[in-house]
Amino acid sequence: MHATLKRRLAAIGLALGACAALVPTVQAANEQFFPLATYRVGAYASSGIPVWAGMIDYLRYINEVEGGINGVKLVWQECETEWTAEKGIECYERFKNGLNGAPVAVYQPNGAPAAYALADKAEADRIPLITLGYGRTEATDGRVFPYNFPAMLTFYSEASAFINYVAEREGGLDKLKGKKIATVYHDSAYGRETQGPLALLAQKYGFENIQIAVADPGNEQAGQWRQVRQLKPDWVFLRTWGVSTPVAIKTAARFGYPVERIIGDIWASSNEDVLPAGEAGKGYLALTPYPGGADFDIHQRIRQHILDTGKSDLKDPKSFGSVYYNSGLVNAAIAVEAIRTAQQHFGNRPLNGEEGRWGLEHLDLNDARLKEIGFLGLMQPLRLSCSDHEGGGAAKVQQWDGQRWNLITDWVQADRATLRPLIDAKAAEYAKEKGVTARDCAAQ
């Protein structure tokens, strides 16, 4: 063969080889990575497993039915955290640079310990954290925390919604004066988070604010509920987590405290919290920003396209529509809609963390949009901005009848105007400690 022809054929081969090598890169360039920091093992696995099923089922639905987000396919990978800060940090470091060229636009730590531990790291890496129902409440102030989003319902709003519901039951906010309200709480950063707002609301409305700690993991609570029996509070706010919730319900019954006077917070409001309590759980109340039930429009869509086609991540079909499954749906939907919002500004392509932050700060899920995506009634309207990284601020109250949760209220709104000065003060304290200069949101 002529030497020149050989050189030309060799050049063509190299070119074809280079093109072939580019194929995975081209595919990755049109993929968005969703890191999943999960806990399928450990003390809180029973709570986490249905959450990931909801998240993964929704991501599959977006890929299978919608072809991705405006044509950008979603890819995900799990990393086991066991709900610990240490492993939560390890998973973040593993995931923060993306997966095979697919970038990270938003990150969900999926646990209070990791959320606190990652706040400064995510800020430095310009990757926004979404902490729905957990994490730093002061991150509501986006001027100080540009990459931290305690979206939808912070612990402060949760406390206020609880008090507003109790006031409704008592006949008005003025009827709270002189009432005894006890909080039985998981003795952790998560559990202690409502102490500030409850002290403020107690001062404003004149109720007695009783705080009773439960050490992790909460397998024994006789001392706490003996104290409840002695103090005879009018209401108990139960802020436990994992095994400590059914133990609390059963122990309360053993000491004769009426279960219909106990209101669980959003991490004590799942099927997994009440089923182990058996008969003692009948009548138990709980706050939730993602109520249980499989009758919402999104469930019909997922049933048709994911469950009935054998593509669901659920191991137990009975968990379909459970509170934690629905929390996975809502968490995934907020992330997807934030990216969709950002694409309207940056183009229909995979986005990085800085662009994901922009999408979150411009997220506006009104009733019309919630209906369009199938979440009307399951998710409250949510509008975020540079200065407000929570939005929302409401919860529904549901009651356990021994077999299922039944909604007994519409959205109960927190008094966010009363809480905001407390949030701003904590944010300002953090800014001073860390030397952070607050953003000018008017210039954004």
N, C-alpha and C positions, 0 to 999 in steps of 0.2 A: 504494500500500500504506500502511496506517495506520502512523504513526510509532512507536506503541507496539509493533506487531507486528514492525516492522523491527528495533527494539531487541532484542526477544526472540529473533528469529532470529539476529541478530548475536551475542548472548550464547551461544546454543546452538552456533553455529559456532566461537566461541572456545573453548568447553568441549571440543567434539569435537577441535579442533586441539590443545588442551593434552593430551588423553588420547592422541592419536596420537603426540605428541612424547614422551610418557612410555613408550611401548612399548619402545624400546631400553634405557631405564634399568631398566625392570622385568626385561627379559631379563638385562641385565648384573648386576642385583642377585642373580640366582640362578646366577652363574658364578664359578668360582674360577680365578684366573690362575696359570699355571705359566710363569715366565720361563725361557727356554732360552738360557743363555750358551754358545754353541757355537764350535767351531773347525773349520770345513769347508775352510779354506784355510790355507796355511802349512806349516811343517816337521812338524807333528803331525796334519795333517788325516786321514791314513790311520787313525790311532788314534781320532780323534773321530767320524768319519762313522758307524761302526757303533754307537757309544754312543748317538747321537741317534736312530738308527733304533729301537733297543731302547726308549728312553724314549718316543718318540712313538707307537710301536706299542702300548705298554702304556696310555698315556693314551687312545688311540683305543679300545682294548679296554674300558676303564672306561666311556667314553661310550656306545659301541655296544651293549655287552652288559649292563652294569649300570645304564645310564641316568645315569651320573655317580656321584659319591659321595653316596649317600643322596638322589639327585635333583638334586644340584648339579652342573651340567655343567662340564667342564674346558675352558679355552681356553689357548692358548699362542702364543708368538711368539718367533722366534729373533733373536739379536744376535751378530754375528761378533766374537770376541775375539782370534783368532789365537794363543790361549794366552799372552797378554801381560797384565801387570798393568794397563798404561795403558788398553787397550781393555776389559779386564775391569771396570775402574772405570766407564768410560763406559756400558757396558751396564747395570750395576747402577743407576746414576743414572737411566737411561732407564726402567728397569722398576720401581723401588722403590715408586712410587705406584700401581701396578696398570695395568690396561688397560681403558679404556672403562667404568670403574666396577667392574670385577672386581678384588678385592683380592689381594695377595700374602700367603700364609701362611708359606711357606718359600722359601729361595733357595739354589740350588746353583751356586757359582762355577765349577765344572768346570775347575779348574786351580790348582796350588799358588801361582803368582804372585798371582793374583787373590784367592785365599783369605787370604793374609797381608795383602794391601793393603786388603781390605774388613773386616777384623776390627773395627776401631774404628767404621767407618761403620755397619755393621749393628747394632752395639751401640747407637749413638745413635738409629738409626731403629727399633729394636725389631723387627728382622726376623731370624729365626734362619737361620744358615748351616748347610747339611748338607755336610760334606766327607768323603765315604766313601773312605778309603784315601789321603788327602792332607791338607794343611793343618796347623794347629797341634796337636801332640800334647798340649800342656799344657791345651788347651781341654777335655780329658777332665774336668777339674775345673770342673764347672758352677757351683760357688760363686763362682768368679772370672770365668768366661766364660758367663754365662747365655744368650747368643744364638749360641753357637758349638758345633757338634755334629760332632766327628770320629767319626761313628758306625761301628760294626762292627769296624773294624780300623785302629788308628793305626800309624804307622811304628815305634813302640816295640814294640807287640805283634807286628808283622810280624817284627822282629828276633828277638824271643824265640821265636816259633813256628819260625823258621828254625833257631835253635840247638837247640831241642827236637827237631826232626826230625833234625838231624845227630847229636844224642846217641842217638836211637833207632837210627840206622844204625850208629853206632859201638859200640852195646851198653850204653848207659847214660850218664847225666850225668857219672859219675865217670871215664868213659873219654875225656872231653874234655881232661883235663889233659895238657899238652904238645903238643896238636894245633895246627897252623897253620891259621887261618881268615882268608882275605883277603876284603875287600869292595872290589869295583871299582864305583865310584859316579859318577853324574852330578854334576859339580861345581856344585851349586846348593843352595838352601835345602832342596829336596826330597831331594837325594842325601846331604846332610850330616846329615839328621835322625836317622839311626840310630847316629851315632857315640857319643852318650852312653850309650844302653842297651847297645851292644856292649862298650863299655869296662867298664861295670858287670858284665855277664855274664862277660867275660873274667877279671875280678878274682875273681868268685865261683867259676868252674869251672876256671880255670887254663889256658885256651888262649891262644895268641899271636894278638893282634888286629892284623891288617895292613890299612891303609887306602890305597887307590890311586885317585886322582881322574882323571876323564875330562872334559876341557873340552867344553862344548856347541859344536856339536851331536854331536861324537863320530865324525866321519867317518874319523879316523885314530887307531888305538890300538896301533900297533906297540910304542911305548915301554912302555905299560902291561903288555902281555902278555909282553914280553921280561922285565920285572920279575917277573911271575908265574912264568915259567919258571925264573928264577934262584932265587926264594924257595921254590918247590915246596910251595905250601900244600896241605893235605889237602882243603880245600873252598873254593870261591869263591862268595860271595854277590854276585850281579849286580844292581846297583841303577841300571840305565840307563833310557833313555826315548827312544822314537821310533827314529830311524835308528841311534842308538848301540848298540841291542841286537843286531840282526843283524850289525853290524860287529864287535861284541865276540865273538859266537859264531864267526864265520868266522875272526877273527884268532886266537882261542884255538886253533882247530884247526890253523891255520898254524904256531903255535908249539908244537904237540904237547901242549896241555893237554886232558885227557879231558873231553868235554862232559857226561858223566854225573856229573861232580863239580862242575858249575856249577848253582847254584839261583838262578833269577831271582826278583825280588820281583814284586809284583802289577802293576807298570807295565812289567814285562819278561816278561809271561806270556801274551801274546795270539797269535792266529794271525798277525797282521800282524808280530809280532816274529820268528817262526821261518820263515815261508814264504820270505822273501828270503835266508835263510841256507842254503837248499837241503839237501844231504846232511849238511853240517856240523851241522845242528840236530837230527839224529836222536839221541834219548837225553837231550836237554836237559830239565832239571827246572825247575819254577816253582811258587811259592806263589800261591794265588788264593782270595779270599773269594767268587768267583762263577765256578765252574768252567765250562769249555766243554762243549758238548753240547746237543742239541735234544730230548732224551728226557724232560725234566721235564714235569710236568702242565701248567704254564703254557704251554709251547711248543705242546702239542696244542690248547689253547684259542685261542691267538693264530693258529696255522696255520689253524684252522677259520674263525675270525671276521674275521681281518685279512688274512693272507697270501693265502688262497684266494679272497678276495673282491676282491683287487686294491687294498686300502687300506693296504698296508705302506709305510713310508718307506724300506725297503731298496732300494738300486739293484742290489745283487748278492745274489741269493737264497742263494748259497753262504755268506754271512756269517750266515745265520740260525742261532742257537745258538753263534756264536763267543764267545770270552771277552768281548770288548768289547760285543757286542750284549747278552749276558747281564748285563753290568755296568749297561747302560742300563735293563734290566728291573728289576734290584734297586734301583737309585737311585730310579726312579719309584715302585716299590712302597713303599719306606720313606716317601717323601713322602706318597703317597696314604693309607697306613695311619696316619701321624701326624695327618693332617687328619680321617680317620675317627674316630680316638680322641678328638680334641678336640671333634668334633661331639657325641659322647656327653655331653659336659659343657656345651657352649655352645649346642647345638641344631643341627639339620640345615640349615645355611645357609653361605654363604661366610664365611671366617674371615680375620682380620688376622694380622700377625706375632706379636703378643703371645699370641694364642690358638693359633697354630701352635706356638709355643715350649712352651706347656702340653701340647699333644698329643705333642710329641717327648719331653718329660720324663715322660710317663706311657705311653709306647709299650711294649707287651709282646707280642712276637711269639713265642709258644711253638710247639712242633711241631704242636699241634692247629690253631692259626691258620694256620701256614705251609702245612699240608696243605689247608686250606679255600680259600686263595687260589692254590694251585697251585705254591708255591715250596719245598715240603719237599725237602731235599737240595741245592737250588740256593742257599738262603740259610740261614745258621746262626740258631739262636734268638737273639733280640735283645731285651734289656730295658734301657731307659734310665731315668735318674732325675735329680733335681736335682744330686746330687754326682757322678754317673757319666754322662757324655755319650758314652762309647764303647760300653759294653755288649759283648757278643760277645767279641772278642779272639782269634778262631781263624781258621785258613786250612786249605785242603786242598792237597795236593801233587799236581801232575799232570805227566805226562811225554809228550813229543812223539815220535811214532813215524814221522814223516815225512809223515803225512797228517792226523792228528788227535791231539788231546790225550786221554790216558787217565788217569783218576784212580788213584793208587796208595796213597792214604791216605784215612781219614775226616778229621774236623776235628782239626787239631793245635792244641791250646790254648796260648796264651801264658801265661807266669808273671806275671800281672798284679799279684799281691801284691808281688812283688819290684820291679816297675817303678813302682808307685804312689808311693813316697816321692820318686823322681826327678821324677815328673810334678808332685807337689805342690810340690816345691821350685822348679821352673820357674814354676809358676803363682803362687807367693808372690812370686817375684822380679818377675814382670810386675805383680802387684798393687801392689807397693811403688813400682815405677817410674812407674806410671800413677795412683797415688793411689786405687786401687780398694778398697772395703770388701767383703770376701767376704760372700756371703749366708749366712744361717743356714738350712741345708736342713731342719733339724728343724722349723722354723716354717712350711715350705712346705705 
